[in-house]
Amino acid sequence: MRVIVIVYAVGALIELMFFGEEWMPYFHNANVLVGMGCIIGLVSQLVRRESWQPNMFLAESSFFIFAFHALPQAFLKKILVMAFQPHTDAAFIALYILCPVVTVLVGLAFYAVLRRYFPWLTAMLTGGR
């Protein structure tokens, strides 16, 4: 695990030193894969040591959120852009971050209500996942 963290850190430094080079997009993509391996390894160690417990509600609702998010998020983006009419980059970034967060929170609330009051419907919608 330490080796992959060191490789990722060195890769990040190389990206900073050679920013703008024509080969950098390829190196960046490779370093993103190394970073993903680093994060997956870190999370697996935390779970294995039991110093970090997975939230079972989030794990159970993940398929529902995956299936649910696309349409509400598209509508929410259109509504928020029409309502706020962002003119700055910061406003667009805020909407870019806010839309998925709100969509996931609404989806989790919807899943909780469905699971509590209509467990048979929840099982049918999620395929028993």
C-alpha positions in Angstrom: 0.0 0.0 0.0 2.8 2.4 0.8 4.4 1.8 -2.6 1.2 2.8 -4.5 0.8 6.0 -2.3 4.4 6.9 -3.1 3.9 6.2 -6.8 0.8 8.4 -6.8 2.5 11.3 -5.0 5.5 11.2 -7.4 3.0 11.1 -10.3 1.3 14.2 -8.9 4.6 16.0 -8.6 5.5 15.1 -12.2 2.1 16.4 -13.4 2.8 19.7 -11.7 6.4 20.0 -13.1 5.5 19.1 -16.7 2.1 20.7 -16.9 1.3 21.6 -20.5 3.5 19.1 -22.2 1.9 17.2 -25.1 2.3 13.8 -23.4 0.8 15.0 -20.1 -2.9 14.0 -20.8 -1.7 10.3 -21.2 0.4 10.5 -18.0 -2.5 12.2 -16.2 -4.9 9.4 -17.1 -2.5 6.8 -16.0 -2.0 8.7 -12.7 -5.8 8.8 -12.2 -5.8 5.0 -12.4 -3.0 4.8 -9.9 -4.9 7.2 -7.6 -8.1 5.1 -7.9 -6.1 2.1 -6.8 -4.7 4.1 -3.9 -8.1 5.1 -2.7 -9.6 1.6 -3.1 -6.6 0.2 -1.1 -7.0 2.8 1.6 -10.7 2.2 2.0 -10.3 -1.6 2.0 -7.7 -1.3 4.8 -10.0 0.9 6.8 -12.9 -1.5 6.4 -10.7 -4.5 7.2 -9.3 -3.0 10.4 -12.9 -2.2 11.4 -12.0 1.4 12.0 -14.5 2.4 9.4 -17.9 0.8 9.1 -19.8 1.0 5.9 -23.2 2.6 6.1 -25.7 -0.2 5.2 -28.5 2.2 4.3 -26.2 3.9 1.7 -25.1 0.5 0.4 -28.7 -0.8 0.1 -29.9 2.4 -1.6 -27.0 2.6 -4.1 -28.8 0.8 -6.9 -32.0 2.9 -6.4 -30.0 6.1 -6.5 -28.2 4.9 -9.6 -31.6 4.2 -11.3 -33.3 7.2 -10.0 -30.9 10.1 -10.4 -30.8 10.9 -14.2 -34.2 12.3 -14.8 -34.6 14.4 -11.6 -31.1 15.7 -12.0 -31.7 16.9 -15.5 -34.9 18.6 -14.5 -33.2 20.2 -11.4 -30.4 21.5 -13.6 -32.8 23.2 -16.0 -34.9 24.6 -13.2 -32.0 26.0 -11.3 -30.3 27.5 -14.4 -33.6 29.2 -15.4 -34.3 30.4 -11.9 -30.8 31.7 -11.0 -29.4 32.5 -14.5 -25.8 32.1 -13.4 -23.4 34.5 -15.1 -20.1 33.6 -13.4 -18.0 30.6 -13.4 -18.4 30.3 -9.6 -22.2 30.2 -9.9 -22.0 27.5 -12.6 -19.6 25.4 -10.5 -21.9 25.8 -7.5 -24.8 24.5 -9.5 -22.7 21.7 -10.9 -21.9 20.6 -7.4 -25.3 21.4 -5.9 -27.5 19.5 -8.4 -26.0 16.0 -7.8 -26.0 16.6 -4.0 -29.6 17.6 -3.9 -30.6 14.8 -6.3 -28.9 12.2 -4.1 -30.4 13.6 -0.9 -33.9 13.6 -2.4 -33.3 10.1 -3.8 -32.2 8.8 -0.3 -35.3 10.4 1.3 -37.5 8.9 -1.4 -35.9 5.5 -0.9 -36.3 5.7 2.9 -40.0 6.4 2.6 -40.5 3.6 0.0 -38.5 1.1 2.1 -40.5 1.9 5.2 -44.0 2.1 3.9 -43.9 0.1 0.7 -41.1 -2.6 1.1 -42.7 -4.8 -1.6 -42.6 -1.9 -4.1 -39.0 -1.1 -3.1 -38.0 -4.7 -3.7 -39.8 -4.7 -7.1 -38.2 -1.4 -8.2 -34.7 -2.4 -7.2 -34.9 -6.1 -8.2 -34.4 -7.2 -4.6 -31.0 -5.6 -4.5 
